[in-house]
Amino acid sequence: MNQETMLYLYHKMSGMIEERRNGRTIVLLGDSESYRTFLKEKYGQEEVMLLTTIKKKASDKVVYIGDIRHQNDKYFIVVPRIKKTLDLQLKLHSFGYTDFEDCFFINHDKISLDTYVDDYTDEYGNHIHAPSCQVILEEYTCGVTVDVDPSCRFEENSLIVAKTFGGAHVRIGKNCVFEENVTLTVFGDADVTIGENTTFVRDTEIIVLGGMTLSIGKDCLFSFEIKIYCGDGHAIFDLHTRERLNPQIKNHPKNIISIGDHVWVGMRSILLNKTTIGSSSIVGAGAIVKGDYPNNCIIAGTPAQIIRRDITWSKDSLANTPDAIPEEYLTFTRPE
């Protein structure tokens, strides 16, 4: 993890640390150049006191933990890079420093929540309500909110993965179905909304990068082996201006995939960032989709183009008339 990424993480974690330290002096267990840089920016400190569990000659930069034994009223220990282990927690506890109350581990292990865990909350600001859905919180994950309606169904190997350094939100409405091998992965500041009665058939990968928004309406149908990439994955720069062309900025109007209500996405389609698909439309099999597409149309090809307007569709493969389709989906394609 590079220094820029770590600084982003520290800024996200700083609020949690400030809530707990109550003005106490911060001492670091395990040196971290990136965290010292962060402290200098935040507090104007040129030097940071480092803590060691090995007895050595004390200095103005290094202090032995035995010298601050049971002084948790004065000192707050922050552990930037070392993983939290039971042995280390017990050792700190023996010196009077209780996890979260008197010390804070920024790096925590991966947390895997099985399908039988309906509700989960932790000190890192993660709040998960996902009955019958496996959720994985990777290392450093904080500030993630997942709210899955209890009526949803997740079948074999379908799960939600959070790889975020702060602030991702996932909301899934009533009666959604995630059949086999459907994975939704979110990163920092991602925002995902999936409307009710939406179905993902199988073998589908959904990735929402930091600062990106994915909005899927109600009553949608996604066939198999579909890829949805909300974000580019890597930074792209203009060499003349040195400006980033694809910044991952939350709420940026271009950092979005928006799919309306009652949209049918065909097998092996790929949906890319900066895409809008209007309600009651169809995406043909194998299409590569990027851009703005209106309602009630068929789009297909690589790149996808409109091939027919003024259509709708039914989940009932035996229907011979549109009479049973809700009136809201019987709308002519909007003019360009």
C-alpha positions in Angstrom: 0.0 0.0 0.0 1.6 3.3 -1.1 1.9 6.4 1.1 -0.8 8.3 -0.6 -3.3 5.5 0.0 -2.2 5.2 3.6 -2.7 8.9 4.2 -6.2 8.6 2.9 -6.8 5.7 5.3 -5.4 7.7 8.3 -7.7 10.6 7.5 -10.7 8.3 7.5 -9.6 6.7 10.8 -8.6 10.0 12.5 -12.2 10.7 13.6 -12.5 7.4 15.4 -9.1 8.0 17.1 -10.0 11.5 18.2 -13.3 10.3 19.7 -11.3 8.0 22.0 -8.0 9.7 22.9 -9.6 12.6 24.7 -6.6 14.9 24.4 -4.1 12.2 25.5 -0.6 12.2 23.9 -0.4 9.8 21.0 2.5 7.3 21.0 3.1 5.0 18.1 3.6 1.2 18.5 5.5 0.4 15.3 7.1 3.1 13.2 5.3 4.4 10.1 6.6 7.2 8.0 3.2 7.7 6.4 1.5 8.0 9.8 4.1 10.5 11.1 3.6 12.5 8.0 -0.2 12.5 8.7 0.3 13.6 12.3 2.6 16.4 11.2 0.0 17.6 8.8 -2.9 17.3 11.3 -1.2 18.5 14.5 2.0 20.3 13.2 4.2 17.8 15.1 7.8 17.6 13.8 8.5 14.5 15.8 6.4 11.7 17.1 7.1 9.6 20.1 7.6 5.9 19.2 6.8 3.1 21.6 8.7 -0.1 22.0 8.0 -3.3 23.9 11.7 -4.1 24.1 13.8 -2.4 26.8 16.2 0.0 25.3 17.7 3.4 26.2 15.0 6.0 26.3 15.2 9.1 24.2 13.0 12.0 23.2 11.8 9.8 20.2 11.6 6.3 21.7 10.0 5.3 24.9 9.7 1.8 26.5 6.2 0.7 27.2 7.3 -0.2 30.8 8.0 3.5 31.4 4.3 4.4 30.6 2.9 1.5 32.5 -0.6 2.3 33.8 -0.5 5.8 32.5 -3.4 5.5 30.2 -4.7 8.7 31.6 -1.8 10.5 29.8 -1.1 8.4 26.7 -3.1 6.9 23.9 -1.4 4.2 21.8 -1.9 4.0 18.1 -0.7 1.0 16.1 -0.5 2.1 12.4 0.8 -1.0 10.6 1.2 -4.0 13.0 -1.8 -6.4 12.8 -3.9 -6.9 15.9 -3.1 -10.2 17.6 -4.4 -11.6 20.8 -0.8 -11.8 22.3 -0.2 -8.1 21.6 -3.6 -7.1 22.9 -3.0 -9.1 26.1 0.5 -7.5 26.5 -0.9 -4.0 26.2 -3.7 -4.9 28.5 -1.2 -6.0 31.1 0.4 -2.5 30.9 -3.0 -0.9 31.5 -4.1 -0.2 27.9 -7.4 -1.6 26.7 -8.2 -2.0 23.1 -10.2 1.0 21.6 -10.4 2.7 25.1 -6.6 3.3 25.4 -5.2 2.0 22.1 -6.3 1.7 18.5 -5.1 -0.8 15.9 -5.5 0.7 12.4 -4.8 -2.6 10.7 -7.3 -5.3 11.6 -7.6 -8.8 10.1 -10.1 -9.7 7.4 -13.6 -10.2 8.9 -15.8 -12.8 7.3 -19.5 -12.7 8.3 -21.3 -15.9 7.5 -24.9 -16.1 6.2 -26.3 -16.8 9.7 -24.9 -13.4 11.0 -27.9 -11.0 10.5 -26.4 -7.9 12.2 -22.9 -6.9 12.9 -21.4 -3.7 14.3 -17.8 -3.0 15.3 -15.5 -0.2 16.6 -14.3 0.6 13.1 -17.7 2.0 12.1 -18.9 -1.0 10.1 -22.6 -1.7 10.3 -23.8 -4.7 8.5 -27.5 -5.9 8.2 -27.4 -8.7 5.7 -29.5 -11.7 6.6 -28.6 -14.8 4.5 -25.8 -13.0 2.7 -22.1 -13.6 3.3 -20.1 -10.4 3.7 -16.3 -10.0 3.8 -14.6 -7.0 5.2 -11.0 -6.9 4.1 -8.0 -5.5 6.1 -8.3 -1.9 7.2 -12.0 -1.8 6.3 -13.9 1.0 8.1 -17.1 3.0 7.8 -19.0 0.4 5.7 -22.8 0.2 5.8 -24.6 -2.7 4.2 -28.4 -2.9 4.4 -29.9 -6.0 2.7 -33.6 -6.6 3.0 -34.4 -9.9 4.8 -36.5 -11.0 1.8 -33.5 -11.2 -0.5 -32.0 -14.6 -1.5 -28.3 -15.2 -1.9 -27.4 -18.6 -3.3 -24.1 -20.5 -3.4 -20.9 -18.4 -3.5 -22.8 -15.1 -3.9 -21.4 -12.5 -1.5 -20.6 -8.8 -0.8 -16.9 -7.8 -0.4 -15.7 -4.5 1.1 -12.2 -3.5 0.2 -12.4 0.0 1.5 -10.5 2.5 3.6 -13.7 4.3 4.6 -17.2 5.0 3.8 -19.0 2.6 1.5 -22.8 2.2 1.4 -24.8 -0.7 0.0 -28.6 -0.9 0.0 -30.5 -3.8 -1.6 -34.3 -3.7 -1.7 -36.9 -6.4 -1.2 -37.1 -9.7 -3.0 -33.8 -9.4 -4.9 -32.2 -12.7 -6.0 -28.5 -13.4 -6.4 -28.1 -16.8 -7.9 -24.8 -18.7 -8.0 -21.4 -16.9 -8.0 -22.5 -13.3 -8.0 -20.0 -11.0 -6.3 -20.4 -7.4 -5.4 -17.1 -5.6 -4.4 -17.1 -2.1 -3.1 -14.2 0.3 -2.4 -13.9 3.5 -0.4 -16.8 6.0 -0.7 -18.6 3.8 -3.1 -22.4 4.0 -3.1 -24.6 1.1 -4.3 -28.4 1.0 -4.5 -30.3 -2.0 -6.0 -34.1 -1.8 -6.3 -36.6 -4.4 -5.3 -37.4 -7.5 -7.3 -34.1 -7.4 -9.2 -32.4 -10.7 -10.2 -28.8 -11.6 -11.1 -28.8 -15.1 -12.6 -25.2 -16.4 -12.1 -21.5 -15.9 -12.6 -21.7 -12.1 -12.4 -19.0 -9.7 -11.1 -19.9 -6.2 -10.0 -17.0 -3.8 -9.0 -17.7 -0.3 -7.6 -14.5 1.6 -7.1 -13.8 4.5 -4.6 -16.1 7.5 -5.1 -18.2 5.8 -7.7 -22.0 5.3 -7.7 -24.0 2.3 -8.9 -27.7 2.7 -9.1 -29.9 -0.2 -10.3 -33.6 0.2 -10.4 -36.4 -2.2 -9.5 -37.6 -5.3 -11.4 -34.4 -5.6 -13.5 -33.0 -8.9 -14.8 -29.4 -9.7 -15.3 -28.5 -12.8 -17.3 -25.3 -14.8 -16.7 -21.5 -14.0 -17.0 -22.1 -10.2 -16.8 -19.4 -7.7 -15.8 -20.2 -4.3 -14.3 -17.2 -2.0 -13.7 -18.1 1.2 -12.0 -14.7 3.0 -12.4 -11.6 2.6 -14.5 -9.4 0.7 -12.0 -6.3 2.8 -12.7 -5.5 6.5 -12.9 -5.2 8.1 -16.3 -3.4 11.4 -16.8 -3.0 14.1 -19.5 0.7 14.5 -20.1 0.3 18.2 -21.2 -1.7 19.4 -18.2 -0.7 16.5 -15.8 -4.3 16.5 -14.8 -6.0 13.3 -13.9 -8.7 12.5 -16.4 -10.7 10.0 -14.3 -10.7 11.3 -10.7 -12.4 9.1 -8.2 -14.5 11.9 -6.6 -17.7 11.1 -4.7 -20.9 12.5 -6.2 -19.1 13.5 -9.4 -21.8 13.3 -12.2 -19.6 11.2 -14.4 -18.6 8.7 -11.8 -21.8 6.6 -12.1 -23.6 3.7 -13.7 -27.3 4.3 -13.6 -29.7 1.6 -14.7 -33.4 2.4 -14.7 -36.4 0.2 -13.7 -37.3 -3.0 -15.6 -34.0 -3.3 -17.6 -33.0 -6.7 -19.1 -29.3 -7.1 -19.5 -28.3 -10.0 -21.8 -25.6 -12.7 -21.1 -21.9 -11.8 -21.2 -22.5 -8.1 -21.4 -20.0 -5.6 -20.0 -21.2 -2.3 -18.5 -18.6 0.3 -18.0 -18.4 3.6 -16.0 -20.2 6.7 -17.2 -23.2 4.8 -18.4 -27.0 5.5 -18.1 -29.7 3.1 -19.3 -33.3 4.2 -19.3 -36.1 2.2 -17.9 -37.7 -0.8 -19.7 -34.7 -1.2 -22.1 -32.9 -4.3 -23.2 -29.1 -4.8 -23.5 -28.3 -7.4 -26.1 -26.0 -10.4 -25.4 -22.3 -9.6 -25.4 -22.7 -5.8 -25.7 -20.0 -3.5 -24.4 -22.0 -0.6 -22.9 -20.7 2.9 -22.2 -22.7 6.1 -22.6 -26.2 7.4 -22.3 -29.1 5.3 -23.6 -32.8 6.2 -23.4 -35.8 4.3 -22.1 -37.7 1.6 -23.9 -35.0 0.7 -26.5 -32.8 -2.2 -27.5 -29.1 -1.6 -27.4 -26.5 -4.1 -28.7 -23.0 -4.4 -30.2 -19.5 -3.4 -29.4 -19.7 -0.5 -28.7 -23.4 -0.7 -27.9 -25.8 1.3 -30.1 -29.5 1.7 -30.2 -31.0 -0.8 -32.7 -34.7 -0.4 -31.9 -36.9 2.1 -30.1 -40.4 2.0 -28.6 -40.2 -1.5 -27.1 -40.8 -3.1 -23.8 -40.3 -6.7 -22.5 -41.8 -9.2 -20.1 -40.3 -11.7 -17.8 -43.0 -14.2 -18.9 -41.5 -15.9 -22.0 -44.9 -17.2 -23.0 -46.6 -13.8 -23.1 -48.1 -13.0 -26.5 -49.3 -9.5 -25.7 -48.0 -6.7 -23.4 -51.3 -6.5 -21.6 -49.9 -7.8 -18.3 -46.9 -5.4 -18.3 -47.3 -2.5 -15.8 -48.4 0.7 -17.5 -45.3 2.5 -16.3 -43.1 0.5 -18.6 -45.3 1.1 -21.7 -43.6 4.3 -22.6 -42.3 5.5 -26.0 -38.6 6.1 -26.2 -37.7 9.7 -25.4 -36.4 11.7 -28.4 -32.8 12.6 -28.6 
